[in-house]
């Protein structure tokens, strides 16, 4: 029997029998059916692949200004659907001390913007820049149904709990850019090369986390066509990106690929 699904105490059984003689039999049948549905969900996902799934990520970052944590906004559509925008991040900022005590945040994210290497062109302050972006996010969803969309899997997804979505995107780029003594602006992306990794981890309802773990992986290459961005930032006197000031990064990732469950 699945752990976490307990038997009915005999005293309650006796009370139920007074109302309906066959109540314990019905409860046992329901419990067995529930066990069967859970086992079917496990068998459905184990080793299964879902092909040609789209995933669109819209990442917006405004720099390390205001009240921490400095999480980027994230909108995801496709086979994973959720939104963590400005209002949600504001609530996290207000309640961040609560999570610091030990409760886990439902959304955590980081973004790293590499220092650009700039080569001047024929016109003043204009030239070719090379740099790198890296984005990481972890999303915790106690109930994955409605957030995770897979073909012919709605009923099986309803049997899962504790979905963790881990997203990591890295991109090396070359772009036409403007760089003055105080300002850096990516104008036109020329080429890019990177990787998107999405890991899904969930557990069947009724199981403890250490017993059964369902893991799905989605991996796709990134380039200048499926991962364009715009970036605008102030610079320090030495020409490095200014961290403690407003900036704007809008990064749109649009991929199609396969999820494989181990």
N, C-alpha and C positions, 0 to 999 in steps of 0.2 A: 504494500500500500504506500502511496505517496506520503512522505513525511510532512507534518503540518496539518493533515486531515485526520482529526481525532475521532475516536469512537464516541457514541452517545452514552453518557452515564446511565447506569441502570435505573436510577430514580426518575430521570426524564423519560426513559423508555416506558416505564410503568405508567407515568402520567399520560403519555401519548396514546398508549394502548387503551386507556379509559375513554379517550375521545374517538379513537379509530383503531380497531383491533390490529389491522395490518400495517400500521404506521411504521414500525421498525423495518419491515420488509421493504416498504417503499423507499425509506431513507437509505437502506443498503443498496437498493437498485440504483438510486440517484448517485450514490458515492461511487459505485462501480462504473457507471456511465461517465462520471467526471474523470475518473482514473483513465478510462479508455480514451477520452478526448485529449488528455494531456499526453498520453503515449503516442497518439496519432500525430500530434503537433511536433513532438520530438523527432519522430521518424520522417515527418514531412520535410523538416529543415536539414537534418543531418545529411551532408554530402550533396545537397541540392544546389542548383545554380539558377539564377534569374538573369536572363540576357537582355541586352539592348535597353537598359534603363537609363533615363536621363536624370541628371542632377545639375541644378542651377544654384550657384551660391553668389549672393550679393554681399560683399564685405565693405563696410564703411568705417573708417578710422579717423578720428579728429585730433589725435595727439595726446600727450600726457598733460592735460590741463583739467582744472576743476578738481572734483572730489574723486579719489580712487575708489574702486579699481578701474583701471583704464582699459576696459574691454572694448574691442571693436563691435559694432552692430553687425548682426548676421541675419540674413533672410535666406532660407533654403526651400526650394520647390523641386518637385520631381518625385523620386521614390522616398525621399525624406522631406517632411513639411513642418517647418516651425519658423518662428520669427522672434528675435531678441533685438528689439529696437531701442530707441532713446528712452522711452518711458520705463521699459523694463530695467535698463541699466541704471536709471535714476533710483529705482526702488532698491536695487542691489547695493548702490552706494549708501543709501540710508540704513540698510540692514546689514551691512558688511560685518559689523562687530558681532552680530548674532552668529553668523557662520564662522567667524574666527574662533568662537568658543568650541566648536566641534561639529556643528551641523554642516553637511556637505552642500555646496552651492549647486543649484540646478544647471548653471551655465558658467563655464570658465573659459577664458580665451586669452591668447597672446598674439601679438604681431611684432615682427622684427623687420626693420627696413635697413638694409645694408648701406654703408657709406658709398655714394656713387663715385666712380672714376670718370672724370670729365676731360675730354679732349676738344679744345677750341677749334671752330671751323673758320670759314672765310668772313663771317659777320661777327661783330662784337657781341660777346656774351652768349653766342649760340654755338652749338657743337654736338658731339656724340657722347652720350653717357652710357656707362655700363654699371649695373647694380644688381641687387637681389632682394626678393621679398620672401618672407616666411610667415605662415599663418597656422595657428593651432587652436582648436576648440574642443571642449568636452561637454556634452549635453547629457543630462540625466533625466530620463522619462520613466516614471513609475508605471504608467500605462501606455504601451507603445501603439495601441490601436488608435487610428486617426492620424498618427504622425508617420508611421511606416507604411508605405503603400507598395505592395508586391503583387504580381499577377496571381489570381486564384488563391490568395493566401489570407484573406480577411478573417475567416473563422479561425485559422491557425494562429494568426497574430494575436487574436483575442485571448488565447491561452498562455500568452507570455507576460512577463512583468520585468521591471527593473532594466529597461533598455538603456544602455550607454552607447552614445555615438561619439566616436573620436575622429576628428578631421584634421589632417595635416596637408598643407599645400606649400610647395616651394617653387620659386621661379627665378631663374637668372635671365636678365634682359639686356637688350641693347636698344637705345632710343635716341631720337632727336630731342634735344633738351635746351633749356635756357638756364644759365647759371651766372648770376651776378655776385657781387660781394656779400649780398644778404639774402638771396632768393634762388631757389632751385625749382624748376618746373619741367616735368616730363611732357613733351609736346606730341610726339608721335612714336609709337612702338614699332621698331624695325624688325626685331627678332626676339624670340624667347624660348626657353627650354626649361621644363620642370616636371613635377610629379604631384598628383593628387592621390592621397590614401584616405579611405574612409573605413573604419573598423566598427562593426556592430557587435555588441555583446548583450545577451539577454538570458533569462532563466525561465523555465516553465513554472507556472503557478503551482504552489504546493511543494516545490523543491527548495532546499537550502542552496545558497550560492555555490558551496563547494562541491555539490553533488553532480549537477548537470549544468553545463555552460554551452550555449549556442553562440558560435562566432562566425560572423560573415565579413568578407573582405571585398572592397571595391577599389580598384587601382586604375588610374588613367594618366597618360602623358599630357602635359600642358605645353601650350605654345602661344605665339602671338595672336592666333585666331580664336582659340577657345578660352583664353585667360587674359583678355585685355584689361588695362587699368589706366587711371590717371592719378598723378601725384604732384602735390604742390606743398613746399615747405620753406620755412625760413632757415637761414644758415648762421652758424657761429662765425666770429671774426676769422677763425682759422680755416673756414670753408666746410666744416663738418655740419651735418644736419642738426638743427636745434631741437633738442628733445623736450624742453620745458616751454613749449609755445604751441599755438594752434597749427595744425597742418590738415591736409585733406588727402586721403587715399580712398579711391573708389575702385574696387577690384571685382570684376564680374567673371565668374568661372562657369562655363557651360560645357558639360561633357555627356557622353553616352558610353555606357560600358556594362559589365557584368558583375553580379555579386555571387560569390562562391561561399557556401557555408561548409565549414570543416566537419 
